[in-house]
Amino acid sequence: MRALTWHGKKDVRVDTVPDPEIVNPRDAIVRITSTAICGSDLHLYHAMIPTLQPGDILGHEFMGEVVDVGRGNTSLKKGDRVVVPFVIACGKCFFCDRQQFSACDNSNPVDSADMSETLYGYQTSGLFGYSHLTGGYAGGQAEYARVPFSDVGPIVVPDELEDDQVLFLSDILPTGWMAAENCEIEDGDTVAVWGCGPVGLFAIQSALLMGAHQVIAIDHYPHRLELAEKLGAKVINYKHANVHKALVEMTGGIGPDAVIDAVGMESHGFALDNVYDRAKEAVMLETDRPAALRQAILACRKGGRLSMPGVYGGFVDKFPLGALMEKGLTVRSGQTHVHRYLPKLLEMIRDRRIDTTFLISHRMPLEEAPQGYRMFAEEQNLTTKVVLKP
């Protein structure tokens, strides 16, 4: 089959690779009809995630048709049209029983446990196409994919819904929804969102659906800010305004009730100390650039809530721990428990309460995936979401 493979920093290629096979009775093989490039895929593209190996198949946002199932799978059948969560979960461990699927104890092979435990204290769950730190699973930017624990993860979608309407159930829609849910939004709340990429825009949409009185979006790309305004957010262009002062003015001197960092480890330009982060990163003294996170913590009102859907992979410096403690902020973060949200979000899509298609800026054949990565990395104002068609 054809698949997008990683070969080094900014070097991804479409290669011919072996077809996937059933290796576990709970597996399924999915013929992929749509797959997308995610903002967190750029962390791989820029070689910021350890344990990638040349030839690894990328991609964790995908859907398609079931073409084979293992003998232990009674939930799916050949011909089912499914969306596959990017998180791999067994459905039976301590964490899965509590619907904390992204903390699954059984989906990440043991060979990555040592590094994972060194970085995070415990082993992480498995993820599709996201390095050997998260299990080394082949991703979905390919013609076919093997889906482990497929009796737990994939959700069958109705034929009347097009791929474009449901594809983002695989990751960014549940991620934006959980980011807003983690804010514990109450009537009258103001929510500030750093980053108007796909996750940030879905967080804005979700916060408004959950009853936020005011959502304020922070970015500097004109088109992305325009999309945020169309969703109903007020906007701040951080290139043209002091973000902290603007937020104070827009909230009557109190500050936002909740803040969402939808940027993560590759925060560019949100503050002057980003130069400091780049220097520390260059000499391996920190791994991530948390300029947006610092701003969010300092801007949040006393007693407020901090939600962190943006991906962080390692260690950061100049973390405002004093502000976090002295203001009494509540912090919630983590990879998304995708499975928990799928039935509700699918129903909201069917009822047209949620639209996802507005995000798609480009549709391309899989063979043009390297160009799609370059566009997404270098032309972020006009490239909001690239959908690939194998």
Secondary structure, DSSP 8 states (H G I E B T S, - for coil): -EEEEEEETTEEEEEE-------STT-EEEEEEEEEE-TTHHHHHTT-STT--TT-B---EEEEEEEEE-TT--S--TT-EEEE-SEE--SSSHHHHTT-GGG-SSSS-GGGHHHHHHHHSS---EEBTS-GGGT-B--SSBSEEEETTTTTS-EE--TTS-HHHHGGGGTHHHHHHHHHHTT---TT-EEEEE--SHHHHHHHHHHHHTT-SEEEEEES-HHHHHHHHHHT-EEEETTTS-HHHHHHHHTTTS--SEEEE-S-TB--SSSTTHHHHHHHHHTTS-S-B-HHHHHHHHHS-TT-EEEE-S---S--SS--HHHHHHTT-EEEE-S--HHHHHHHHHHHHHTTS---GGG--EEEEGGGHHHHHHHHHH-TTT-S-EEEE-
